[in-house]
Amino acid sequence: MTTKASTTRKRRTTRITAKKEVNEKKVPALQIENLPIDNIKPDTNQPRKTFDEKQLQQLADSIKEFGVLQPITVRKSGKNFIIVMGERRFRASKMAHKKTIPSIVRTYENGEVLEVQIIENLQRKDVEPTEEADAIAYLSDKYQPSEIAKRLGRTDNFIRQRLKLAGLIDGFKHFVRSGEMTISLGVGVALFEPEEQQMMRETMGEEFNAHQINRMINNRTYDLEKAPFDVADKTLVAKAGSCVECPFNAVNQGNLFGEGKMVCTKSACFETKKTKSFLNLIDKSKKDNILLIPEIRQYWANEEKNQLVISQLENNGLKVYLLDDVEIIETPIEPTMDSVKIEYQHYDYSEDELKAELDEAIRQYEEELKTYNSADKNGFVNGIIFHPETYQHKNVFVKVIENSKEDSNEYSTPLANRKMADCTPEEQIIKINEREIRKRQIENNKQFEEVVQMIRETDYINTKKTLSVDEMVAFSISLFENNVDYVGRQKHFSKFLAGTSKMTNLEVVEHFKNHFKKEIFHRLIRYILTRQVHFGESNHVNNLTNISFYNAIQGYFKSKIAAIEEEYAEKRDKREARLKERIAVLEKKIQELND
């Protein structure tokens, strides 16, 4: 039996609950009405713009059989109603030829409708990424990314990436919507200002090219872990502040390049800091009397970019020494078993063989350490060696090599161009010796040519013996001299002829033979394999060199190759599907003409 007091308490509780609901949600109690479908209109400001026709038809079929199971939400607008939530159910109901649709009529304050629509839209599973990005960007005007993440049940990093994607220009958003461009690549492009994005879009051309876009991104970003300056320094360029806190540091925009990866996306600022750090390096060199050595060989000194660096050093009052002018001792790095395993990871070495390599590496390290610790006693001084483009630098010991060039003479005409009678007795001796040297060179050429010709006429090439060490040495040096360019020598073979700068050529070969290891031979072979391929149409399916190379590297990079192949296959499948549709239309027209 219900008492009057309990009834009063229930009514009071109901009033309090209703008041709380109105205050918090600003909506009346739920009441479902079957409204005429012709009196309901879609909201033109609805953030959802795309609807899958196939899925709509499936929903329409379900509504024909079972009806609308969940009412839509609308708001009053004159004699009609505007959809707040449920436009997809509304569209499917029209397709199912329904006259009415179950609806909940609510009232909203100004600006609240769009926010409700956005949040409802973002909670769908099939929301289109660029629409999602634009919607989250709208919410960011009112809420912090962490608050948006809580409301949507997403991570902070997801929200930051979508906020960045919202800055992608329409020319690229089209490719994201079509599925040709991945979301991560879209976010990578969105790192840049709209003007630069537009330039990238125009450079790419009409056809989407992911590899080309990736190259453009790489050319416009800078790995801050390799910066030649302290990225935490707030005073290097006062207006820019610290790179660690900078909004143009990709790590502060979400983990776009990997967890905690710091990448600068503002090239002008990075270049300014890089230049300032180089000027500071010059000041340190002058102040502390430290030799500043650019990583430039005399052979490359006349290149324009190297000339700029050299002139900058000279303009700051520094005497310029190139790598050919000095001996350098770097701080030796103590080897470990892990470092040895990494160096020989592509070799089928046993534990005993790896231990032997480690013992040899430790022996070399101890020799280098002994040389390093006695550098100052052997005439070496403090120096800094730096890369002429990146300005990355390291402290080393340096000793200037004595200049062995002949002093210039009073004659303007070179000695080689003057007659013997016009030369002094000392110069005549020089000319006589030079002539003898030249005769020996000619004789050596003839002798070597005769030996080679003789060998070619023998059965040497068909010899069944395993290659000797001397033959592998000869082949290694031949490959190195004739196939490895300057960049390859610096990157992969910097120690190939280490410590031979003061040796004769005969001594160099003997030294190389005494220190020869088969892995050097293998490294050269692998280097040449990557350089001997041919680029052209269908080049990895119709050329023996390319086919064999493609098969060989599968054992090392199978997953990466498969990823590239899959990307091209997807692109090809889409293109061929479009072609089939086009051909089908044309065939239909042909059939109609024949009929």
SVG drawing of the C-alpha trace seen along z (x, -y; Angstrom):
<svg xmlns="http://www.w3.org/2000/svg" viewBox="-2 -38 126 65">
<polyline fill="none" stroke="black" stroke-width="0.4" points="0.0,0.0 1.4,-3.4 1.1,-6.2 0.5,-9.8 4.0,-10.7 5.7,-8.2 3.8,-9.5 4.9,-13.0 8.5,-11.9 8.3,-10.2 6.8,-13.3 9.5,-15.5 12.2,-13.1 10.7,-13.1 10.7,-16.9 14.3,-17.1 15.4,-14.5 13.6,-16.3 15.0,-19.7 18.5,-18.2 18.0,-16.7 16.9,-20.0 19.8,-21.9 22.4,-19.3 21.1,-18.3 18.9,-21.2 16.3,-18.8 12.7,-17.8 11.8,-14.3 11.9,-11.8 8.7,-11.5 8.7,-9.5 6.4,-10.8 5.7,-9.4 6.3,-12.5 5.4,-12.8 8.6,-12.2 7.8,-15.0 7.9,-17.5 11.5,-16.6 14.5,-18.2 18.2,-17.4 20.4,-20.0 22.6,-21.7 25.2,-22.4 25.4,-18.7 29.2,-17.8 28.6,-14.4 28.9,-14.7 29.4,-11.1 26.9,-8.2 27.6,-4.8 24.8,-4.0 25.2,-0.2 25.0,-0.4 22.0,-2.8 20.2,-0.3 20.9,2.5 19.4,0.3 16.4,-0.5 15.8,3.2 15.9,3.8 13.5,0.9 11.0,2.4 11.0,5.6 11.4,4.4 10.9,0.6 13.1,-2.0 14.3,-0.5 15.9,-3.7 14.2,-7.1 15.9,-10.0 16.4,-13.3 14.9,-16.6 14.4,-20.2 11.4,-22.4 11.8,-24.9 8.6,-26.7 6.1,-24.1 8.9,-21.6 11.6,-19.7 15.3,-19.8 17.3,-16.6 19.9,-16.8 20.8,-13.1 19.8,-10.2 20.1,-11.5 21.2,-8.1 18.0,-6.4 16.0,-9.3 17.5,-8.7 17.0,-4.9 13.4,-5.4 12.7,-7.5 14.3,-4.8 11.9,-2.3 9.0,-4.6 8.0,-5.2 5.4,-8.0 6.4,-8.6 9.4,-8.1 9.7,-7.7 11.3,-10.9 12.3,-12.7 11.7,-16.5 14.2,-18.5 15.1,-22.1 18.7,-23.4 20.4,-26.6 22.3,-28.5 25.5,-26.7 24.6,-23.5 23.1,-21.7 26.3,-21.5 28.3,-20.4 25.8,-17.6 25.9,-16.5 29.7,-16.5 30.1,-14.4 27.4,-12.0 29.0,-11.8 32.4,-11.2 31.2,-8.2 30.3,-6.3 32.7,-3.5 32.7,-4.4 33.4,-8.1 35.4,-9.4 38.9,-10.6 38.9,-14.1 35.4,-14.8 36.5,-13.5 39.5,-15.8 37.4,-18.9 34.9,-18.0 37.6,-17.6 39.1,-20.9 35.7,-22.6 35.6,-21.2 39.1,-22.3 37.9,-26.0 36.0,-25.2 37.8,-22.2 41.4,-21.1 42.6,-18.0 42.7,-16.0 39.0,-16.9 38.0,-16.0 39.8,-12.6 37.9,-11.9 34.5,-12.8 35.2,-10.6 37.0,-7.7 40.1,-8.3 43.8,-8.8 45.4,-12.2 47.7,-11.3 44.8,-10.3 43.2,-13.7 46.4,-15.6 47.0,-13.7 43.4,-14.4 43.8,-18.1 46.9,-18.1 45.1,-16.3 42.4,-19.1 45.1,-21.4 45.5,-19.3 44.5,-21.3 41.5,-20.0 43.8,-19.0 45.2,-16.2 42.1,-15.5 40.6,-14.1 43.2,-11.4 42.6,-10.5 38.9,-10.2 39.5,-7.9 41.8,-5.7 44.8,-6.4 46.6,-8.4 47.1,-6.9 46.1,-8.9 49.7,-8.9 51.0,-10.3 48.2,-12.9 49.3,-14.0 52.9,-14.2 51.9,-16.6 49.7,-18.6 52.8,-19.4 53.6,-22.1 52.0,-25.5 49.1,-25.5 51.3,-27.3 54.0,-24.6 51.4,-21.9 50.0,-23.4 53.5,-23.4 53.9,-19.7 50.5,-19.0 51.4,-20.7 54.8,-19.0 53.2,-15.6 51.0,-16.0 47.6,-14.5 48.3,-10.9 48.9,-10.2 52.4,-9.1 53.1,-8.1 56.9,-7.6 57.2,-11.1 55.3,-12.7 57.4,-10.8 60.6,-12.1 59.2,-15.7 58.4,-15.3 61.9,-13.9 63.5,-16.8 61.5,-19.3 62.0,-17.8 65.0,-17.6 65.9,-14.9 66.6,-16.9 68.5,-14.0 71.2,-14.7 71.1,-18.5 74.5,-20.1 73.3,-22.2 71.7,-21.6 68.0,-21.3 67.2,-22.3 69.1,-25.6 66.6,-28.5 69.2,-31.2 70.7,-30.0 68.0,-31.9 66.1,-33.7 62.9,-34.3 62.6,-30.6 63.4,-29.3 64.0,-25.6 63.3,-23.0 62.1,-20.7 59.1,-22.9 58.5,-24.2 55.1,-23.5 56.9,-22.8 58.6,-19.8 56.6,-16.8 56.8,-15.2 54.6,-18.0 52.0,-17.3 51.6,-13.6 53.9,-10.7 53.9,-11.3 57.3,-9.9 57.4,-7.3 57.3,-7.3 59.2,-10.3 60.8,-11.1 61.8,-14.7 61.5,-16.1 61.6,-19.8 59.0,-20.8 60.1,-24.4 63.1,-24.5 63.8,-28.2 64.1,-28.1 66.3,-24.9 68.6,-26.5 68.9,-29.7 69.9,-27.7 72.3,-25.6 74.0,-28.7 74.2,-30.3 75.7,-27.2 78.4,-27.2 79.2,-30.8 79.5,-29.9 81.9,-27.0 84.1,-29.5 84.2,-31.8 85.1,-28.9 87.9,-28.0 89.3,-31.5 88.9,-32.0 90.5,-28.6 93.0,-28.4 91.5,-25.1 92.0,-24.0 88.6,-23.8 88.8,-21.3 86.0,-20.9 85.4,-17.3 86.5,-18.3 89.2,-16.7 91.3,-18.8 89.7,-17.0 86.3,-18.5 87.5,-21.8 86.4,-23.7 82.7,-22.7 80.5,-25.7 79.1,-24.5 82.5,-23.7 83.9,-27.0 81.2,-28.8 82.4,-27.0 86.0,-27.7 85.5,-31.4 83.4,-31.7 86.3,-30.3 88.8,-32.6 86.5,-35.7 86.5,-35.0 90.3,-35.0 90.9,-31.3 93.6,-29.5 91.9,-26.7 93.2,-23.1 91.5,-20.4 91.5,-16.7 94.5,-16.2 96.5,-18.7 96.2,-17.1 96.4,-13.8 93.5,-13.2 93.1,-11.0 89.5,-10.4 88.4,-9.1 88.4,-5.2 85.2,-3.4 85.6,-0.2 84.0,2.7 81.5,5.1 80.1,8.4 76.8,6.6 78.6,4.2 80.5,7.1 77.2,9.0 75.7,6.0 78.7,5.5 78.6,9.2 74.9,9.7 74.7,10.8 77.4,13.5 76.8,17.0 79.4,16.8 79.6,19.2 80.0,18.0 83.8,18.9 84.2,16.8 82.4,13.9 84.6,14.2 87.7,14.1 86.4,11.0 85.8,9.4 89.3,10.2 90.8,8.7 88.6,5.6 89.7,5.2 93.4,5.5 92.9,2.8 91.0,0.7 93.9,0.9 96.4,-0.1 94.2,-3.1 93.7,-4.1 97.5,-4.0 98.0,-6.3 95.1,-8.6 96.6,-8.9 100.0,-9.9 98.7,-12.2 99.9,-15.5 103.4,-14.0 103.5,-13.3 102.8,-16.8 99.0,-16.6 96.8,-19.5 93.1,-20.0 90.9,-20.2 87.3,-20.1 86.2,-18.3 82.9,-19.3 80.6,-18.3 80.4,-21.1 76.6,-20.7 75.1,-19.5 77.8,-21.2 77.8,-18.1 81.1,-18.2 83.3,-16.2 86.5,-16.9 89.6,-15.3 93.4,-15.5 95.0,-17.2 98.5,-17.5 99.2,-19.6 101.2,-17.7 104.3,-19.6 103.8,-21.2 105.9,-19.3 105.1,-21.5 108.0,-23.0 108.6,-26.6 107.6,-28.8 110.4,-30.1 110.9,-33.4 109.9,-32.2 106.4,-32.7 106.6,-29.8 106.3,-26.4 109.5,-24.4 108.0,-21.6 107.4,-24.1 110.9,-25.5 113.8,-24.3 116.8,-22.7 119.0,-25.6 116.8,-28.1 117.0,-26.3 119.5,-26.7 121.8,-23.7 119.6,-22.8 116.5,-22.9 118.2,-20.9 118.8,-18.1 115.1,-18.2 114.1,-18.0 116.5,-15.1 115.1,-13.2 111.5,-13.9 112.3,-12.6 113.7,-9.4 110.6,-9.0 108.4,-9.4 110.4,-6.8 110.1,-4.3 106.3,-4.9 106.1,-4.2 108.1,-1.0 106.0,0.1 102.9,-0.4 104.3,1.8 105.5,4.4 102.1,4.6 100.2,4.7 102.4,7.6 101.8,9.6 98.0,9.1 97.8,10.0 99.8,13.2 97.5,14.1 94.4,13.6 95.8,16.1 96.2,18.8 93.6,21.0 93.7,18.8 90.0,17.8 89.0,21.5 91.1,22.5 89.0,24.6 90.9,23.7 89.2,21.6 90.1,17.9 93.4,17.2 93.7,14.4 95.9,12.5 93.1,12.8 90.4,11.6 92.7,8.7 93.1,7.8 89.4,8.0 88.5,6.0 90.9,3.2 89.6,3.3 86.0,3.0 86.9,0.2 88.8,-1.9 86.5,-1.5 83.1,-1.3 82.9,-3.0 82.3,-6.7 83.3,-9.4 80.0,-9.2 80.2,-5.4 83.8,-5.4 83.0,-7.8 79.8,-6.0 80.7,-2.3 84.5,-2.0 86.1,-4.8 88.6,-2.2 89.2,-0.3 92.7,-1.8 93.1,-3.2 96.6,-4.2 98.1,-4.0 98.4,-7.7 102.2,-7.8 102.7,-4.4 103.7,-3.8 101.2,-2.0 103.1,1.3 103.1,0.9 99.4,0.1 98.6,3.4 100.8,5.4 99.3,3.7 95.8,4.4 96.7,8.0 98.1,8.4 94.9,7.0 92.5,8.6 89.2,10.1 86.6,11.9 83.8,9.7 85.5,6.7 85.3,8.7 81.6,9.5 80.8,5.9 82.2,4.8 80.2,7.4 77.0,6.3 77.7,2.7 78.3,3.4 75.1,5.5 73.1,2.4 74.8,0.3 74.8,2.6 71.0,2.8 69.3,1.3 66.4,-1.1 63.8,-1.0 60.4,0.4 59.5,3.7 63.1,3.9 62.8,6.5 61.0,9.0 62.8,8.9 66.5,8.4 68.7,11.2 70.8,8.8 67.8,7.3 65.9,10.5 68.8,12.2 69.3,9.1 65.6,8.9 65.7,12.6 68.9,12.2 67.7,9.3 64.5,11.1 66.4,12.9 67.2,9.6 64.3,7.3 61.4,9.6 58.8,7.7 59.8,4.2 59.8,5.4 56.4,7.0 55.1,3.7 56.2,1.8 54.8,4.5 51.5,4.4 51.3,0.6 51.9,0.9 49.5,3.8 46.7,1.9 47.3,-1.1 47.3,1.2 44.2,3.0 42.3,-0.2 43.4,-1.4 42.5,1.9 39.1,1.9 38.4,-1.6 39.5,-0.4 37.2,2.6 34.3,0.4 35.2,-1.9 35.6,1.0 32.3,2.5 30.5,-0.7 32.1,-0.8 31.3,2.8 27.7,2.1 27.6,-0.8 29.1,1.5 26.4,4.1 23.6,1.4 25.0,0.2 25.1,3.8 21.5,4.4"/>
</svg>
